[in-house]
Amino acid sequence: MTEHLWHAAAVPFEAARHVTILPADHPARRLHGHSFVARVRAELPRGWATFDGAEVDDLRARLGSCVAPLDYRLLNEIVECPTDENLARWVRNHVGVPGVRSIGIQSTADQGVDLDADDHAHIWRRYRFESAHRLPHVPPGHKCGRMHGHGFEVIVHADQDLGARAMGVDFARLDALWAPLHAELDHACLNDIPGLENPTSETISSWLWARLAPDLPELSWITVYETASCGAHFDGESYRIWKEMTLDSAVRLDRAPPGDPRRRVHGHTFTLRLHLHAPLDRVLGWTIDFGDVKACFDPVFRLLDHHPLHELAGAHGSDCTSLARWIRTRAEPVLPQLDRVDLYETRGCGAILGWAGDGPALPV
């Protein structure tokens, strides 16, 4: 399978706006403010960065320079109609980065849009519910067989071709569609709800899809976070899961020029996200047990966490790209379902290495 490598960067900015194309009673029509995050994903050509391994830092710096004029400004003075979609267009037109795959504007922690070069928009909105469940078909002694609870999170994803429109699916429309589902799921035992007798993350995602799709033709994915570090996606046909972990590790970029502080030993709390794709087990109701993913990957994790990564045999560098490739090489034999590795050195800034399906973008 063909490997693709994207570099990602994210930069926050504070700004005010009012969106006058919205109905008169819509709250976003009034003057208000957000803590925005601008995001870029790019397939950078070899040699674009100041040195091999500097791609993440250089991409972050370029994005930071681009969005600096937006910081602490009234956005209507810069963009006539500053919807998330139009702000993404403005950044795309000014960032000056080759190989851009998408520009994202995250206007709150729970909503945003990612726009590609052809004005195809991926719009997302996050929701939460507090519920109990148990998994009735797990092996004896499995902790998930006991009644327990989660603060579940759901992301509803909608994809559409915007053309020249300033705005795609209104978040208020998504809120209205979500409201009856929240009433049914929140503060409930999921096993008591018809269709959720075996309420795995995968089953919940397909249950939600079946209820939202008839009224939301733009629906593209449902994401269910069972915990903050694992969850499942469903696109109406297939399932994907991910498992996230952090690495507190030291690095040194030996290819940095003399005098560059990155040549010194330093470190990051890396965020590592493993993405896997497998068919659904119709009895267990999941694709892969999150606990099995963690256990299989644990020998690789132990080589990474609380270690100097520039000393890893075979890594050929301790930048995000080199490390993501090293992780793929070590993890594939024990996790054959793995098809993507995301490694972020800081929030939203890192490398995305994939070799099959990608799944939806997740918030930074």
C-alpha distance (Angstrom), angle and dihedral (degrees) to the residues before:
residue distance angle dihedral
M1 . . .
T2 3.80 . .
E3 3.77 114.2 .
H4 3.78 120.1 -137.5
L5 3.78 126.3 -165.9
W6 3.78 123.3 -160.5
H7 3.76 126.8 179.7
A8 3.79 118.7 -146.0
A9 3.78 134.9 -159.6
A10 3.79 134.2 177.2
V11 3.80 130.0 -165.5
P12 3.83 127.0 -176.8
F13 3.80 125.6 -138.7
E14 3.81 135.5 176.9
A15 3.77 119.0 -134.2
A16 3.80 146.4 148.6
R17 3.79 128.9 -131.7
H18 3.76 146.4 157.9
V19 3.80 121.4 -146.8
T20 3.79 106.5 -144.6
I21 3.82 97.1 -176.2
L22 3.80 89.7 70.7
P23 3.83 122.1 92.8
A24 3.79 116.8 -80.5
D25 3.80 93.6 -106.8
H26 3.83 95.3 47.1
P27 3.84 110.8 114.4
A28 3.81 93.2 -137.8
R29 3.79 89.8 61.6
R30 3.81 88.0 70.8
L31 3.80 121.2 78.5
H32 3.81 107.1 -86.3
G33 3.79 140.4 145.4
H34 3.80 141.7 -126.2
S35 3.76 141.8 -166.4
F36 3.81 94.6 -125.1
V37 3.79 128.2 -165.2
A38 3.81 119.1 -155.2
R39 3.81 115.6 -155.8
V40 3.78 134.3 -169.9
R41 3.79 131.1 -170.7
A42 3.76 115.9 -170.0
E43 3.79 139.3 173.3
L44 3.78 94.7 -137.4
P45 3.81 119.7 -157.0
R46 3.79 117.8 -118.7
G47 3.79 110.2 -91.0
W48 3.81 96.0 24.4
A49 3.80 94.6 113.8
T50 3.78 124.5 70.0
F51 3.81 88.1 -105.2
D52 3.81 136.7 -7.3
G53 3.76 105.0 -78.3
A54 3.81 96.2 29.3
E55 3.81 94.8 90.2
V56 3.79 96.1 105.1
D57 3.81 94.7 47.0
D58 3.80 93.5 44.5
L59 3.80 92.8 47.4
R60 3.80 90.8 49.4
A61 3.82 90.8 49.3
R62 3.81 92.2 49.4
L63 3.80 91.9 49.2
G64 3.81 90.9 46.3
S65 3.80 91.6 53.8
C66 3.78 89.9 48.1
V67 3.81 97.0 52.9
A68 3.83 96.2 38.3
P69 3.85 91.5 94.7
L70 3.83 88.5 57.2
D71 3.80 96.0 53.4
Y72 3.83 115.1 108.9
R73 3.78 91.7 -5.3
L74 3.76 138.7 122.4
L75 3.79 97.5 -108.8
N76 3.81 93.5 -151.5
E77 3.82 87.2 71.1
I78 3.82 89.3 61.5
V79 3.81 105.1 28.3
E80 3.79 115.8 33.7
C81 3.80 94.3 -142.4
P82 3.83 106.3 19.2
T83 3.79 101.9 -161.3
D84 3.78 115.6 151.9
E85 3.81 87.7 -103.4
N86 3.82 94.1 52.7
L87 3.80 91.7 45.5
A88 3.81 88.6 53.4
R89 3.82 88.8 51.5
W90 3.81 90.7 50.2
V91 3.80 92.0 51.4
R92 3.81 91.4 45.4
N93 3.82 89.9 53.4
H94 3.81 94.5 48.1
V95 3.80 107.4 33.3
G96 3.81 95.2 83.1
V97 3.81 96.5 -152.6
P98 3.82 122.7 141.9
G99 3.79 121.5 -128.2
V100 3.81 97.2 22.1
R101 3.80 110.4 -179.4
S102 3.79 97.8 179.1
I103 3.77 143.2 -9.6
G104 3.78 116.7 -148.2
I105 3.78 132.1 -161.3
Q106 3.79 114.3 -166.2
S107 3.79 105.5 -169.6
T108 3.81 95.5 -178.8
A109 3.79 135.2 4.3
D110 3.81 87.4 -94.6
Q111 3.80 106.6 44.1
G112 3.75 144.2 37.4
V113 3.77 149.3 125.6
D114 3.80 135.2 -114.1
L115 3.80 115.5 -155.2
D116 3.80 126.0 -165.2
A117 3.79 128.3 -154.1
D118 3.82 92.2 -89.8
D119 3.82 94.6 53.8
H120 3.77 92.7 -105.0
A121 3.80 105.4 150.5
H122 3.77 129.9 -151.0
I123 3.81 106.1 -161.4
W124 3.79 120.5 -171.0
R125 3.80 138.7 -176.9
R126 3.82 128.4 -174.8
Y127 3.81 126.8 -140.0
R128 3.80 134.8 179.7
F129 3.78 138.8 -150.0
E130 3.81 133.7 175.9
S131 3.79 114.9 -136.2
A132 3.79 147.7 147.8
H133 3.78 127.5 -126.1
R134 3.76 145.3 156.5
L135 3.79 130.4 -155.5
P136 3.81 107.4 -126.8
H137 3.81 99.6 -166.8
V138 3.81 102.4 51.1
P139 3.84 118.9 114.9
P140 3.81 117.3 -83.1
G141 3.79 111.4 -80.7
H142 3.82 95.3 23.0
K143 3.81 107.6 139.5
C144 3.82 92.4 -133.2
G145 3.79 89.5 63.1
R146 3.80 88.4 71.8
M147 3.78 120.5 81.2
H148 3.80 107.5 -97.6
G149 3.78 139.4 145.1
H150 3.80 144.3 -120.4
G151 3.74 140.2 -167.3
F152 3.81 92.7 -126.2
E153 3.79 122.2 -158.1
V154 3.79 124.9 -159.5
I155 3.78 128.4 -166.1
V156 3.79 117.4 -159.8
H157 3.81 110.5 -154.6
A158 3.81 123.9 -161.2
D159 3.81 124.5 -174.2
Q160 3.78 124.5 -164.7
D161 3.79 142.6 154.2
L162 3.79 104.0 -110.7
G163 3.78 99.3 -168.9
A164 3.81 104.6 -174.1
R165 3.80 95.6 -28.5
A166 3.80 118.5 129.1
M167 3.77 94.1 -141.2
G168 3.77 141.3 26.4
V169 3.78 128.5 -162.6
D170 3.80 109.3 -7.0
F171 3.79 113.1 -122.0
A172 3.82 88.0 -135.1
R173 3.80 88.7 62.8
L174 3.80 90.6 53.0
D175 3.82 89.5 48.7
A176 3.80 91.1 53.9
L177 3.81 91.7 50.4
W178 3.80 91.9 47.3
A179 3.82 96.9 48.6
P180 3.84 98.8 80.8
L181 3.80 91.1 44.1
H182 3.80 90.8 52.2
A183 3.80 89.9 50.6
E184 3.80 89.8 54.9
L185 3.82 98.1 43.2
D186 3.79 105.2 35.6
H187 3.82 118.2 95.3
A188 3.80 90.8 -0.6
C189 3.77 139.0 117.2
L190 3.78 101.5 -111.3
N191 3.81 93.2 -151.9
D192 3.81 88.6 67.1
I193 3.82 93.1 59.6
P194 3.84 115.7 92.5
G195 3.78 109.1 -107.1
L196 3.81 93.5 21.3
E197 3.77 99.7 76.4
N198 3.83 87.0 123.4
P199 3.83 99.7 34.5
T200 3.80 105.0 -170.6
S201 3.80 118.0 155.1
E202 3.80 88.5 -102.5
T203 3.81 93.2 51.4
I204 3.80 92.0 47.4
S205 3.82 90.7 50.9
S206 3.82 93.6 52.1
W207 3.84 91.4 43.1
L208 3.80 89.4 54.9
W209 3.80 91.5 45.4
A210 3.79 91.6 55.4
R211 3.80 91.1 53.3
L212 3.79 99.1 42.8
A213 3.81 102.8 38.1
P214 3.83 97.7 72.2
D215 3.82 91.3 58.1
L216 3.80 97.8 33.2
P217 3.82 111.3 50.7
E218 3.81 89.3 173.7
L219 3.82 90.6 63.1
S220 3.80 109.6 127.8
W221 3.80 107.5 163.2
I222 3.78 141.1 4.0
T223 3.79 114.9 -150.2
V224 3.80 121.3 -164.4
Y225 3.79 120.1 -167.3
E226 3.79 108.7 -157.9
T227 3.80 89.1 -179.0
A228 3.79 132.3 -3.8
S229 3.81 89.7 -91.8
C230 3.80 105.8 43.4
G231 3.76 142.0 34.4
A232 3.77 149.7 132.2
H233 3.81 138.7 -103.2
F234 3.81 128.4 -151.9
D235 3.82 125.7 -170.7
G236 3.79 99.1 -176.2
E237 3.80 93.1 -85.9
S238 3.78 113.9 34.8
Y239 3.78 139.6 30.3
R240 3.78 132.0 -132.9
I241 3.80 129.0 -176.8
W242 3.77 134.4 -166.1
K243 3.78 135.9 -160.9
E244 3.79 120.0 -158.9
M245 3.80 130.0 -161.3
T246 3.79 139.0 163.1
L247 3.79 129.1 -121.4
D248 3.80 121.5 -156.5
S249 3.77 98.1 -158.8
A250 3.80 143.6 150.3
V251 3.81 124.2 -122.1
R252 3.78 140.4 179.7
L253 3.81 124.0 -165.6
D254 3.79 103.0 -143.1
R255 3.82 92.7 -177.8
A256 3.81 92.4 62.1
P257 3.83 113.9 109.1
P258 3.82 120.2 -97.9
G259 3.79 111.7 -78.2
D260 3.81 93.8 23.9
P261 3.84 109.1 129.5
R262 3.79 89.8 -135.3
R263 3.81 88.4 72.0
R264 3.80 87.1 67.6
V265 3.78 121.3 82.4
H266 3.79 107.4 -92.9
G267 3.79 134.5 145.9
H268 3.78 151.9 -142.0
T269 3.76 141.2 -154.0
F270 3.80 93.3 -121.4
T271 3.79 122.4 -157.5
L272 3.79 111.2 -141.9
R273 3.79 119.8 -168.6
L274 3.81 120.7 -172.4
H275 3.82 116.2 -160.2
L276 3.80 121.2 -159.2
H277 3.80 135.4 -176.5
A278 3.80 123.9 -160.0
P279 3.81 138.9 142.9
L280 3.78 118.5 -89.1
D281 3.80 117.3 -97.0
R282 3.81 99.9 -131.0
V283 3.81 93.2 -152.9
L284 3.79 101.2 43.8
G285 3.81 92.9 34.8
W286 3.79 95.3 -135.8
T287 3.78 137.8 89.6
I288 3.81 97.3 -136.8
D289 3.78 129.4 -8.0
F290 3.82 109.0 -107.6
G291 3.80 87.3 -139.6
D292 3.80 90.6 56.1
V293 3.81 90.7 51.4
K294 3.78 90.0 53.1
A295 3.81 93.4 46.1
C296 3.82 94.5 47.7
F297 3.79 92.4 47.7
D298 3.80 95.3 43.3
P299 3.86 96.3 93.4
V300 3.83 89.0 54.6
F301 3.81 91.7 43.9
R302 3.80 90.3 54.3
L303 3.80 90.4 57.2
L304 3.81 90.5 54.2
D305 3.79 109.6 36.4
H306 3.82 117.0 84.8
H307 3.80 92.1 -0.8
P308 3.83 136.9 112.4
L309 3.80 100.1 -102.5
H310 3.81 93.3 -163.7
E311 3.81 86.2 70.1
L312 3.81 95.1 56.2
A313 3.79 110.7 125.0
G314 3.80 110.3 -118.3
A315 3.80 97.0 8.3
H316 3.84 95.4 113.7
G317 3.79 90.4 -152.8
S318 3.80 139.2 -6.3
D319 3.81 98.7 -114.6
C320 3.80 117.2 117.6
T321 3.80 94.3 -99.7
S322 3.79 95.1 52.1
L323 3.78 92.2 44.3
A324 3.82 94.0 48.3
R325 3.82 89.8 53.4
W326 3.80 91.0 46.8
I327 3.81 90.1 51.2
R328 3.80 91.6 50.1
T329 3.81 91.4 51.9
R330 3.80 92.9 50.6
A331 3.82 98.1 38.5
E332 3.82 102.5 45.2
P333 3.83 95.3 71.5
V334 3.82 91.7 55.1
L335 3.84 96.9 33.6
P336 3.83 106.9 36.1
Q337 3.82 89.9 170.6
L338 3.82 89.9 65.2
D339 3.82 113.6 113.5
R340 3.79 105.7 157.8
V341 3.80 138.6 35.3
D342 3.81 122.9 -164.5
L343 3.80 117.0 -168.9
Y344 3.81 119.1 -178.0
E345 3.79 121.7 -175.2
T346 3.80 92.6 -169.5
R347 3.80 132.7 5.4
G348 3.80 108.0 -47.2
C349 3.82 93.7 -17.0
G350 3.78 118.0 113.0
A351 3.79 147.3 66.5
I352 3.81 130.9 -52.0
L353 3.80 113.4 -157.6
G354 3.81 116.5 -173.6
W355 3.78 136.3 167.0
A356 3.81 104.1 176.7
G357 3.80 132.6 10.1
D358 3.78 119.8 -0.7
G359 3.78 109.0 -157.7
P360 3.78 123.2 -155.9
A361 3.78 126.3 -42.6
L362 3.79 113.9 -100.6
P363 3.82 126.1 -146.6
V364 3.80 117.7 -90.8
